[in-house]
């Protein structure tokens, strides 16, 4: 199997013996179109399997990226900065692993640095890597916090995610307007009520 990126270079996609070819993936989309009651040979749907498979490459590109590597470049010259660093309202677009429908929301990532800080865009990229996989929100919240904790070894980490699950708002129990809120607090964000409270008041 040879997956090509836009630049023509082969993507660093993990190979697994079970991974089907692109043609097989497109055939699977045709099967789902038939299942939905459609005619995959009609004009408007002819290229749909190709587009869906391409979309899947974007939705699930996080499997090919390593969040630890993203965080590994750190800076130590901070002139003794020792307050909370917070990147708030990071847009989240993920997919639930039970229904493969969108999870859309916001992520707030904070840490209290030890001796090292990381470029702020890297925090957003770590969120992106975990979001672009099939997920449950609880696990994704923990993964983001754990990755920052492991690589940066800060005094503490706090991650809060508020997100709408389309499997709940657009199907099933049909409760639009509901958000699932999850949090993972580590280090001083877990142990110190003052630090946790400061973080929570910053994201209100
Ligand atoms: Zn779901």
Boltz pocket constraint, residues with backbone or C-beta under 6 A from the ligand:
constraints:
  - pocket:
      binder: B
      contacts: [[A, 96], [A, 97], [A, 98], [A, 99], [A, 100], [A, 101], [A, 165], [A, 167], [A, 168]]
      max_distance: 6.0
